[in-house]
Amino acid sequence: MAARQRFSLTFYRNRVVDLARPTHLRWLPIERCGGRVLAEPVRARVDVPGFHSSAMDGYAVHHDDDLPGRLRVVGTVPAGAAPTGPLARGSAAKIMTGAPVPPGADAVVPVEDVQVDGDQVIVTEPVVAGRHVRRRGEDVEVGALVLPAGRTLRPADLSAAAATGHAELAVRRRPRVAVIVTGDETQTPGQPLAPGQIYDSNGTYLVAALRRAGAKVVARRHCPDRTDTLTDLFDALSARADLLLVAGGISAGDYDVVRDVLIEHVAHVAMRPGKPQASGTWRGTAVLALPGNPVSVAASFAAFVRPWLDQALGRTPAPVRTARVAQGWTSPAGLTHLVPVVVGDDGGVRTVRPTTDRGSASHLVASLARADAWAVVPEDVVDVTVGMVVELLDLA
């Protein structure tokens, strides 16, 4: 791929996604599956509920007994116990929430709706069949789909899997990513800055964003502006990683060593921020190179790295969100513009406004912390006006 070639954001994203290979699945105890991506569908192994059960503390009855009226109490059914036998007509069984409804009974009268008189209860209102009874399989039946593959597992998902009989789940192995930040000018946060140096915020951002997106960071390295050092790092880390993720050194400067090493993979993407990019493989391992400016790194992560991770994990992408513009701005012609925005609410309508009146300038890293999302402005839109609907990308 020649450096002078230019691609749309969508076309280039598809090229990036094509580099991803699904990670292997592994079986894990259900307690360790939170936040992991489900690799195989989960189907119910049992009915839920597994039997007709009471939804209330009360009395199990036949709805077509002579009610309202008196019924003789013949026993008690606690939760976790089986009924001793069918319920005879003209009688009631005291029953607890979650306990099995005795055979023959078809309704439960709540305890607060009866009067107790010795070994009898007085039902004061008519009873409808099925009242306060949870039917077997009402929630889900054996064999029914509980969770689809590709789902990022939440606590509620794990609860559903456990309730339907699963102690282990098949999940995707986390993609292993090695992060490399280039540049003689970058310094570790907290260390003294020499003249002309800046603190490395890109490494911090990428490590946190990768972990949040479900990846395992296997290395974080700094590379000075030397091609031999970069190639040595690529050689060493490619054996340990599914993805080499590089920030910086991809533009047109004299010291942009990533561009020199990956020259056949360099592309110009019609987007702002984040125009210079590179994507390919190194010794069979996927490599993505992002611009070095912090906002460009964040925009590139949302536009390209997250979709690569989704593909590697077999993860179902998040649904597309949209919002109405509450404060307009101008957008560069011919470029897809990613703008950090604050998301608000106007009478139930999701709205956005830019975090700064200086657009998405790639050095405004502190203003990025005020953003909730990226607004995606198409190439053919120059004036983003109030009321216009824009698509949103998650920030990281």
Phi, psi and chi 1 to 4 in degrees:
 res  aa     phi    psi   chi1   chi2   chi3   chi4
   1 MET       -  119.1 -174.5 -168.6  -56.0      -
   2 ALA   -75.8  148.1      -      -      -      -
   3 ALA   -63.5  -26.9      -      -      -      -
   4 ARG   -78.5  -11.0   65.1  178.1  178.4  -86.6
   5 GLN   -69.1  148.3  -70.0 -178.2  -65.4      -
   6 ARG  -132.4  135.9  176.7  170.2  165.7  149.4
   7 PHE  -131.0  155.7  -57.4  104.6      -      -
   8 SER   -72.5  161.4   69.9      -      -      -
   9 LEU   -60.1  -44.0 -174.6  151.8      -      -
  10 THR   -64.5  -44.1  -60.3      -      -      -
  11 PHE   -62.4  -46.1 -178.1   89.6      -      -
  12 TYR   -67.1  -39.1 -176.2   74.8      -      -
  13 ARG   -59.3  -39.9  179.3  169.4   54.5 -149.7
  14 ASN   -63.3  -37.2  -69.6  -21.7      -      -
  15 ARG   -63.4  -41.6  -68.3  179.3   67.4   99.0
  16 VAL   -64.0  -46.6  167.2      -      -      -
  17 VAL   -61.1  -35.1  168.0      -      -      -
  18 ASP   -64.2  -18.1  -75.3  -16.4      -      -
  19 LEU   -79.5  -16.0  -67.3  172.4      -      -
  20 ALA   -80.8  136.7      -      -      -      -
  21 ARG  -116.2  134.5  -62.0  -68.1  175.8  -96.0
  22 PRO   -57.2  134.3  -22.4   32.5      -      -
  23 THR   -74.5  160.1   57.7      -      -      -
  24 HIS   -68.1  153.6  -62.0  -60.9      -      -
  25 LEU   -89.4  156.1   66.1   80.5      -      -
  26 ARG  -144.1  148.3   56.1 -173.7  -56.7 -166.7
  27 TRP   -93.4  128.6  -72.3   89.1      -      -
  28 LEU  -128.0  149.2  -69.0 -179.9      -      -
  29 PRO   -56.0  143.8  -21.9   32.3      -      -
  30 ILE   -57.7  -30.4 -162.0  167.7      -      -
  31 GLU   -66.0  -18.6  -64.9   82.9    3.3      -
  32 ARG  -102.6    9.4  -64.3  174.7   53.9 -166.3
  33 CYS   -98.1   -3.7  -68.8      -      -      -
  34 GLY   -59.8  130.8      -      -      -      -
  35 GLY    81.3   -7.2      -      -      -      -
  36 ARG   -84.1  165.6  -55.4  -63.0  -72.7 -100.0
  37 VAL  -100.3  126.7  176.6      -      -      -
  38 LEU   -69.5  128.7 -170.4   62.8      -      -
  39 ALA   -94.8  -24.6      -      -      -      -
  40 GLU  -133.3  147.1  -66.4 -174.8  -11.5      -
  41 PRO   -61.3  149.5  -18.1   29.8      -      -
  42 VAL  -106.4  124.5  171.1      -      -      -
  43 ARG  -117.4  150.6  -65.1 -171.9  177.0  -83.7
  44 ALA   -68.1  131.1      -      -      -      -
  45 ARG   -94.5  -13.8  -67.0  176.8  174.5  172.1
  46 VAL  -139.4  159.3  -63.7      -      -      -
  47 ASP   -71.6  145.8  -67.9  -29.6      -      -
  48 VAL  -130.1  118.4  179.2      -      -      -
  49 PRO   -62.5  159.8  -17.0   30.5      -      -
  50 GLY   -85.3   -1.6      -      -      -      -
  51 PHE  -163.3  163.7   45.1   82.8      -      -
  52 HIS   -66.2  124.2  -59.7  -27.4      -      -
  53 SER  -133.5  162.9   62.9      -      -      -
  54 SER   -84.6  136.8  176.1      -      -      -
  55 ALA   -92.1   -2.3      -      -      -      -
  56 MET  -143.0  157.4  -56.6  -74.3  -74.1      -
  57 ASP   -75.5  126.4  -68.2  -25.2      -      -
  58 GLY   177.7 -137.8      -      -      -      -
  59 TYR  -135.1  126.7  -67.6   85.7      -      -
  60 ALA   -79.4  134.6      -      -      -      -
  61 VAL  -143.1  167.6  -58.8      -      -      -
  62 HIS   -88.6  124.6  -63.6  -87.6      -      -
  63 HIS   -65.5  -26.8   86.4  -79.9      -      -
  64 ASP   -98.4   15.9   55.4   -4.6      -      -
  65 ASP   -64.7  173.5  -87.2  -21.9      -      -
  66 ASP   -76.6   80.3 -170.5   14.0      -      -
  67 LEU  -118.2  146.1  -60.3  175.3      -      -
  68 PRO   -60.1  152.9  -17.0   29.9      -      -
  69 GLY   165.7 -169.9      -      -      -      -
  70 ARG   -96.5  143.8  -72.5  177.6  174.4  -93.1
  71 LEU  -134.4  143.4  -61.1  171.5      -      -
  72 ARG   -84.1  130.4 -176.0  169.0   61.9   91.5
  73 VAL   -83.2  120.0  179.6      -      -      -
  74 VAL  -107.4    0.3  -64.1      -      -      -
  75 GLY   166.3 -178.6      -      -      -      -
  76 THR  -129.7  137.2  -60.5      -      -      -
  77 VAL  -117.1  101.7 -172.6      -      -      -
  78 PRO   -80.5  162.7   28.9  -32.3      -      -
  79 ALA   -63.4  138.3      -      -      -      -
  80 GLY    89.9   -2.5      -      -      -      -
  81 ALA  -116.8  152.9      -      -      -      -
  82 ALA   -92.2  146.2      -      -      -      -
  83 PRO   -61.6  148.4  -18.0   29.8      -      -
  84 THR   -75.6  -18.3   56.7      -      -      -
  85 GLY   171.6 -178.0      -      -      -      -
  86 PRO   -62.2  152.1  -18.8   31.7      -      -
  87 LEU   -86.8  122.0 -177.1   68.2      -      -
  88 ALA   -70.1  151.8      -      -      -      -
  89 ARG   -63.7  146.4  -60.5  -57.9  -63.1  -94.2
  90 GLY    78.3   12.9      -      -      -      -
  91 SER  -132.2  168.9   61.6      -      -      -
  92 ALA  -137.8  155.3      -      -      -      -
  93 ALA  -121.9  128.2      -      -      -      -
  94 LYS   -66.4  135.6 -168.7  172.6 -174.8  179.1
  95 ILE  -140.8  146.0 -167.0  167.5      -      -
  96 MET  -103.3  156.9  -52.6  -59.7  144.3      -
  97 THR   -55.7  128.3  -58.2      -      -      -
  98 GLY    89.4   -7.2      -      -      -      -
  99 ALA   -78.6  151.7      -      -      -      -
 100 PRO   -65.4  136.3  -17.8   30.2      -      -
 101 VAL   -76.3  129.9  173.9      -      -      -
 102 PRO   -59.2  145.3  -20.0   31.2      -      -
 103 PRO   -54.0  138.4  -24.3   34.0      -      -
 104 GLY    96.1  -36.0      -      -      -      -
 105 ALA   -72.5  145.9      -      -      -      -
 106 ASP  -137.4   12.7   60.4    6.4      -      -
 107 ALA  -158.7  160.5      -      -      -      -
 108 VAL  -129.3  130.2  172.1      -      -      -
 109 VAL  -100.4  121.2 -178.6      -      -      -
 110 PRO   -57.4  148.4  -22.7   33.4      -      -
 111 VAL   -59.3  -31.3   65.4      -      -      -
 112 GLU   -76.1   -8.0   58.2  -92.6   25.5      -
 113 ASP  -104.3   12.9  -68.9  -15.2      -      -
 114 VAL  -128.3  164.1  -57.7      -      -      -
 115 GLN  -115.4  133.4  -61.1  172.6   14.5      -
 116 VAL   -95.2  130.3  179.0      -      -      -
 117 ASP  -134.4   90.3 -177.2   12.7      -      -
 118 GLY    63.5 -121.8      -      -      -      -
 119 ASP   -94.5   19.9   64.3   -8.1      -      -
 120 GLN  -126.2  158.3  -65.3 -175.9  -25.1      -
 121 VAL  -123.6  144.7  -69.0      -      -      -
 122 ILE  -106.2  114.9  -56.6  170.0      -      -
 123 VAL   -90.6  123.4  179.2      -      -      -
 124 THR   -99.2   -8.4   58.8      -      -      -
 125 GLU  -131.0  155.5  -61.5  -69.7  -21.7      -
 126 PRO   -59.8  152.5  -21.3   32.2      -      -
 127 VAL  -118.8  134.6  177.6      -      -      -
 128 VAL  -101.0  140.4  177.3      -      -      -
 129 ALA   -59.2  137.2      -      -      -      -
 130 GLY    87.8   -5.2      -      -      -      -
 131 ARG   -62.6  124.9 -176.8 -174.4 -178.8 -163.5
 132 HIS    59.3   28.8  -59.5  -49.6      -      -
 133 VAL  -115.0  125.5  173.8      -      -      -
 134 ARG   -87.0  117.3  -59.8  165.7  177.9  161.8
 135 ARG   -76.6  145.1  -52.1  -64.5  -64.1  177.7
 136 ARG   -56.7  131.7  176.8  173.3 -178.8  164.9
 137 GLY    72.8   10.1      -      -      -      -
 138 GLU   -61.3  -37.7  178.7 -179.1  -63.4      -
 139 ASP   -81.5  -52.5 -172.6   10.0      -      -
 140 VAL  -157.2  144.3   64.1      -      -      -
 141 GLU  -104.5  158.5  -63.9 -179.4  -22.3      -
 142 VAL   -51.6  132.1  169.8      -      -      -
 143 GLY    90.1  -13.3      -      -      -      -
 144 ALA   -72.6  149.3      -      -      -      -
 145 LEU   -69.5  125.6  179.5   66.5      -      -
 146 VAL  -100.7  -46.9  179.2      -      -      -
 147 LEU  -138.6  129.9  -58.5  170.5      -      -
 148 PRO   -81.0  152.8   30.5  -34.3      -      -
 149 ALA   -61.9  148.9      -      -      -      -
 150 GLY    94.5   -3.5      -      -      -      -
 151 ARG   -83.5  137.1 -169.8 -177.3 -170.3   94.8
 152 THR   -81.8  120.0  -58.6      -      -      -
 153 LEU   -77.4  123.8  -66.7  166.1      -      -
 154 ARG  -101.7  166.9  -52.0  164.5  -59.1  167.3
 155 PRO   -54.0  -40.0  -29.6   36.1      -      -
 156 ALA   -63.8  -34.8      -      -      -      -
 157 ASP   -66.6  -42.7  -59.4  -35.2      -      -
 158 LEU   -64.3  -38.3  -57.9 -177.2      -      -
 159 SER   -61.7  -43.4  175.3      -      -      -
 160 ALA   -65.1  -40.7      -      -      -      -
 161 ALA   -64.7  -42.6      -      -      -      -
 162 ALA   -64.1  -42.4      -      -      -      -
 163 ALA   -64.9  -24.8      -      -      -      -
 164 THR   -99.2   14.0   53.4      -      -      -
 165 GLY   101.8   13.8      -      -      -      -
 166 HIS  -103.5  127.6  -63.1  -90.7      -      -
 167 ALA  -102.2  -19.9      -      -      -      -
 168 GLU  -133.6  154.1  -64.9 -177.5  -36.6      -
 169 LEU  -133.3  149.0  -62.5  176.5      -      -
 170 ALA   -86.7  117.4      -      -      -      -
 171 VAL  -124.8  161.4  -63.6      -      -      -
 172 ARG   -80.2  138.6  -71.4  -72.0  174.5 -172.4
 173 ARG   -61.6  141.4  174.3  179.2   60.5   76.9
 174 ARG   -65.8  133.0  -62.8 -175.8 -170.9  -84.0
 175 PRO   -60.7  136.8  -21.1   32.4      -      -
 176 ARG   -92.2  123.3  -60.3  165.3  -58.9 -173.7
 177 VAL  -124.5  131.9 -176.8      -      -      -
 178 ALA  -104.4  127.3      -      -      -      -
 179 VAL  -103.1  129.5  175.1      -      -      -
 180 ILE  -126.4  123.5  -57.4  171.3      -      -
 181 VAL  -110.2  128.0  176.7      -      -      -
 182 THR  -103.5  163.8   68.2      -      -      -
 183 GLY   122.0  126.2      -      -      -      -
 184 ASP   -65.5  -20.2  -68.8  -22.2      -      -
 185 GLU   -83.9  -11.4   75.0  -81.7   12.0      -
 186 THR   -89.1  140.0   56.5      -      -      -
 187 GLN  -129.4  149.0  176.1   61.1  -78.9      -
 188 THR   -63.7  132.8  -57.7      -      -      -
 189 PRO   -55.2  137.6  -27.4   36.1      -      -
 190 GLY    96.5  -19.5      -      -      -      -
 191 GLN   -87.2  154.6  -61.7  -61.1  -48.4      -
 192 PRO   -61.5  141.7  -20.0   32.0      -      -
 193 LEU   -93.2  127.8  -70.9  174.9      -      -
 194 ALA   -80.0  162.0      -      -      -      -
 195 PRO   -53.2  131.0  -26.9   35.5      -      -
 196 GLY    86.0   -3.3      -      -      -      -
 197 GLN   -91.9  158.4  -73.9 -169.8  -40.1      -
 198 ILE  -135.2  158.1   59.2  172.8      -      -
 199 TYR   -76.9  143.7  -74.0  124.4      -      -
 200 ASP   -79.0  102.2  169.1   28.3      -      -
 201 SER   -95.2  -19.8   62.8      -      -      -
 202 ASN   -65.3  -43.0  -71.6  -24.6      -      -
 203 GLY   -62.3  -42.7      -      -      -      -
 204 THR   -61.7  -45.7  -59.9      -      -      -
 205 TYR   -61.4  -49.6 -177.9   91.9      -      -
 206 LEU   -65.4  -42.2  -70.6  173.8      -      -
 207 VAL   -60.9  -46.5  167.7      -      -      -
 208 ALA   -66.5  -42.7      -      -      -      -
 209 ALA   -66.7  -39.4      -      -      -      -
 210 LEU   -63.6  -45.7  -74.7  163.1      -      -
 211 ARG   -63.9  -41.2  -72.3  173.2  175.3  163.4
 212 ARG   -64.7  -31.1 -174.6  177.8 -176.3 -174.2
 213 ALA   -88.0    5.2      -      -      -      -
 214 GLY    99.7    9.6      -      -      -      -
 215 ALA   -94.3  162.5      -      -      -      -
 216 LYS  -109.4  119.0  179.3  179.0 -179.6  179.0
 217 VAL   -85.0  113.4  178.2      -      -      -
 218 VAL   -94.4  -14.2  -64.0      -      -      -
 219 ALA  -163.1  147.8      -      -      -      -
 220 ARG  -133.5  117.8  174.5 -177.8  174.1  178.3
 221 ARG  -128.6  150.5  -60.7  -73.2 -174.3  -90.8
 222 HIS  -105.5  137.3  173.8  -98.3      -      -
 223 CYS  -124.0  122.0 -178.9      -      -      -
 224 PRO   -67.9  173.6   26.0  -33.3      -      -
 225 ASP   -78.7   67.1  -67.7  -35.4      -      -
 226 ARG  -137.1  124.2  -67.3  177.4   57.2   88.1
 227 THR   -65.5  -36.6   56.4      -      -      -
 228 ASP   -66.7  -37.4   56.2  -13.8      -      -
 229 THR   -65.7  -40.4  -56.9      -      -      -
 230 LEU   -65.4  -45.3 -176.4   61.2      -      -
 231 THR   -64.7  -36.5   55.5      -      -      -
 232 ASP   -63.4  -41.4  -72.5  -14.5      -      -
 233 LEU   -64.5  -44.0  -83.4  173.7      -      -
 234 PHE   -58.0  -46.0  -80.5    0.6      -      -
 235 ASP   -61.5  -44.0  -71.8  -17.7      -      -
 236 ALA   -71.6  -41.9      -      -      -      -
 237 LEU   -83.9  -22.2  -64.7  174.7      -      -
 238 SER   -63.7  -26.6   59.5      -      -      -
 239 ALA   -75.9  -15.1      -      -      -      -
 240 ARG  -107.3  -11.1  -59.9  173.3   50.2 -166.7
 241 ALA  -126.3  156.0      -      -      -      -
 242 ASP   -88.6  -21.8  -58.1  -58.0      -      -
 243 LEU  -146.1  130.8  173.2   65.4      -      -
 244 LEU   -97.9  118.7  -56.2  174.7      -      -
 245 LEU  -115.2  117.1 -175.7   58.2      -      -
 246 VAL  -116.3  139.3 -167.9      -      -      -
 247 ALA  -120.9  125.5      -      -      -      -
 248 GLY    99.0  163.9      -      -      -      -
 249 GLY    72.5   23.6      -      -      -      -
 250 ILE  -114.9    2.7 -166.4   63.4      -      -
 251 SER   -90.6 -145.0 -168.0      -      -      -
 252 ALA  -114.0   16.0      -      -      -      -
 253 GLY   -77.8  167.5      -      -      -      -
 254 ASP   -66.8  -21.4  -67.9  -16.6      -      -
 255 TYR  -112.4   19.5  -61.6   94.1      -      -
 256 ASP   -84.6   85.4  -76.6  -33.8      -      -
 257 VAL   -73.2  -28.4  -64.0      -      -      -
 258 VAL   -64.1  -41.3  178.8      -      -      -
 259 ARG   -58.7  -41.5  177.8 -154.8   58.5 -154.7
 260 ASP   -67.3  -39.8  -64.6  -23.3      -      -
 261 VAL   -75.2  -34.7  171.8      -      -      -
 262 LEU  -108.3   29.1  -61.5  176.3      -      -
 263 ILE   -52.8  -36.4 -174.3   62.7      -      -
 264 GLU   -76.4   -9.7   70.7  -87.7   22.5      -
 265 HIS  -106.7    0.2  -59.1  -56.5      -      -
 266 VAL   -76.4  140.5  173.0      -      -      -
 267 ALA  -140.3  155.0      -      -      -      -
 268 HIS  -105.2  120.4  -73.8  174.1      -      -
 269 VAL  -101.0  136.0 -177.6      -      -      -
 270 ALA   -76.8   71.5      -      -      -      -
 271 MET  -146.1  158.8   64.2 -179.4  -72.5      -
 272 ARG  -142.6  129.0  179.7 -178.3  -68.7  176.6
 273 PRO   -80.4  166.6   31.1  -35.1      -      -
 274 GLY   106.0   27.2      -      -      -      -
 275 LYS   -60.8  -50.9 -178.9  179.0  178.6 -177.3
 276 PRO   -78.6  130.5   26.1  -30.3      -      -
 277 GLN  -142.9  165.5  -57.4  -81.5  -23.8      -
 278 ALA  -147.6  141.3      -      -      -      -
 279 SER  -148.5  136.0   58.8      -      -      -
 280 GLY   180.0 -149.8      -      -      -      -
 281 THR  -132.1  154.5   59.0      -      -      -
 282 TRP  -133.6  112.9 -172.2  -84.8      -      -
 283 ARG    52.2   39.6  -62.7 -173.4 -179.5  -84.9
 284 GLY    85.6   -3.8      -      -      -      -
 285 THR  -101.6  135.0  -63.0      -      -      -
 286 ALA   -62.2  142.3      -      -      -      -
 287 VAL  -134.2  131.8   55.7      -      -      -
 288 LEU  -123.0  129.4  -60.5 -179.7      -      -
 289 ALA  -116.2  129.2      -      -      -      -
 290 LEU  -113.4  157.2  -41.6  178.1      -      -
 291 PRO   -61.1  162.0  -16.1   28.2      -      -
 292 GLY   -89.8  -17.0      -      -      -      -
 293 ASN   -68.8  137.4  -75.1  -49.2      -      -
 294 PRO   -57.6  -42.4  -26.4   35.3      -      -
 295 VAL   -70.1  -32.9  179.8      -      -      -
 296 SER   -64.5  -39.3  -63.2      -      -      -
 297 VAL   -60.9  -47.4  165.3      -      -      -
 298 ALA   -64.0  -43.1      -      -      -      -
 299 ALA   -65.0  -41.0      -      -      -      -
 300 SER   -66.2  -35.5  -59.7      -      -      -
 301 PHE   -61.8  -47.0 -173.7   94.3      -      -
 302 ALA   -64.6  -40.1      -      -      -      -
 303 ALA   -79.8  -32.4      -      -      -      -
 304 PHE  -127.2  -45.1  -52.8  123.9      -      -
 305 VAL   -70.1  -44.8 -177.9      -      -      -
 306 ARG   -60.0  -45.2  176.7   63.6 -173.5 -118.2
 307 PRO   -61.2  -35.6  -27.0   36.5      -      -
 308 TRP   -61.3  -44.6 -173.9   96.3      -      -
 309 LEU   -64.2  -41.7  -68.3  170.4      -      -
 310 ASP   -56.8  -43.9  -74.0  -16.0      -      -
 311 GLN   -68.2  -42.6 -178.7   73.1    4.5      -
 312 ALA   -64.2  -33.4      -      -      -      -
 313 LEU   -89.9   -6.2  -75.5  163.9      -      -
 314 GLY    63.0   29.7      -      -      -      -
 315 ARG   -86.6  137.1  175.9  167.3   54.5 -158.7
 316 THR   -69.7  119.6  -56.5      -      -      -
 317 PRO   -60.5  152.2  -21.3   32.8      -      -
 318 ALA   -62.9  146.0      -      -      -      -
 319 PRO   -58.6  147.8  -19.6   30.8      -      -
 320 VAL   -67.9  130.0  173.5      -      -      -
 321 ARG  -107.4  149.3  -65.3 -173.6  -59.5  152.4
 322 THR  -130.6  165.2   59.4      -      -      -
 323 ALA  -153.9  159.9      -      -      -      -
 324 ARG   -96.1  140.3  -68.9 -166.1  178.0  -84.4
 325 VAL   -74.2  125.9  174.0      -      -      -
 326 ALA   -99.2  -19.7      -      -      -      -
 327 GLN  -144.6  120.3  175.6 -176.1  -35.3      -
 328 GLY   -76.4  167.6      -      -      -      -
 329 TRP  -157.2  169.8   65.0   85.9      -      -
 330 THR  -100.1  152.5   58.7      -      -      -
 331 SER  -130.1  145.8 -170.9      -      -      -
 332 PRO   -69.3  137.2   24.4  -33.8      -      -
 333 ALA   -68.6  140.1      -      -      -      -
 334 GLY    79.7    4.4      -      -      -      -
 335 LEU  -129.4  138.3  -60.9  174.8      -      -
 336 THR   -72.0  125.0  -61.0      -      -      -
 337 HIS  -106.4  122.1 -165.1 -166.8      -      -
 338 LEU  -102.1  116.6  -88.3   60.3      -      -
 339 VAL  -117.2  125.3 -179.4      -      -      -
 340 PRO   -66.9  129.5  -14.2   27.9      -      -
 341 VAL  -133.2  155.4  -68.8      -      -      -
 342 VAL   -96.0  129.1  176.2      -      -      -
 343 VAL   -93.1  131.9  178.1      -      -      -
 344 GLY  -129.5 -172.3      -      -      -      -
 345 ASP  -137.0  129.1 -178.0  -85.8      -      -
 346 ASP  -126.5   92.5 -177.2    5.8      -      -
 347 GLY    62.4   36.9      -      -      -      -
 348 GLY    90.4   -1.9      -      -      -      -
 349 VAL  -101.5  126.4  176.1      -      -      -
 350 ARG   -69.9  130.5 -175.7 -174.7  -64.4  121.4
 351 THR  -127.0  161.7   61.9      -      -      -
 352 VAL  -138.3  150.6  -67.4      -      -      -
 353 ARG  -142.5  147.4   60.1 -178.4   66.5 -113.9
 354 PRO   -65.5  150.5   22.9  -31.7      -      -
 355 THR   -73.1  -21.4   57.5      -      -      -
 356 THR  -150.2  154.3  171.8      -      -      -
 357 ASP   -80.8    4.8   58.1    7.4      -      -
 358 ARG  -100.2   17.9  -72.0  175.7  -73.8  177.7
 359 GLY    70.7 -139.2      -      -      -      -
 360 SER  -113.9   41.9   55.2      -      -      -
 361 ALA   -50.1  133.0      -      -      -      -
 362 SER   -71.6   -7.7   56.2      -      -      -
 363 HIS  -100.1   -2.2   64.7  -70.7      -      -
 364 LEU   -85.0   63.3  -60.3  177.3      -      -
 365 VAL   -68.5  -36.6   61.8      -      -      -
 366 ALA   -65.9  -37.1      -      -      -      -
 367 SER   -67.5  -23.9   67.2      -      -      -
 368 LEU   -62.9  -30.2 -167.8   60.6      -      -
 369 ALA   -66.9  -18.4      -      -      -      -
 370 ARG   -86.4   -8.4  -62.8 -166.8  -67.7  -88.9
 371 ALA   -84.0  153.7      -      -      -      -
 372 ASP  -108.1  -20.9  -60.9  -48.0      -      -
 373 ALA  -166.7  174.6      -      -      -      -
 374 TRP  -103.2  132.9  -64.4   97.9      -      -
 375 ALA   -91.4  131.6      -      -      -      -
 376 VAL  -102.7  113.9 -177.7      -      -      -
 377 VAL  -104.3  121.8 -177.2      -      -      -
 378 PRO   -61.9  161.3  -21.8   33.3      -      -
 379 GLU   -58.6  -33.4  -65.0 -178.4   19.5      -
 380 ASP   -89.7    6.8   58.0  -11.2      -      -
 381 VAL  -105.5  125.3  174.9      -      -      -
 382 VAL  -106.3  -44.3  175.1      -      -      -
 383 ASP  -104.0  111.8  -66.9  -44.6      -      -
 384 VAL   -90.7  110.0 -178.7      -      -      -
 385 THR  -104.6  158.3   56.3      -      -      -
 386 VAL   -58.5  132.8  172.6      -      -      -
 387 GLY    95.4  -15.8      -      -      -      -
 388 MET   -66.5  145.4 -179.6  179.9  -67.0      -
 389 VAL   -95.9  128.0  175.9      -      -      -
 390 VAL  -123.1  152.5  -68.0      -      -      -
 391 GLU   -82.0  148.1 -178.4 -180.0  -31.3      -
 392 LEU  -114.2  143.7  -59.2 -178.1      -      -
 393 LEU  -113.7  142.3  -82.2 -179.4      -      -
 394 ASP   -61.5  146.4  -70.5  -20.7      -      -
 395 LEU   -65.3  -43.3 -160.6   61.0      -      -
 396 ALA  -159.7      -      -      -      -      -
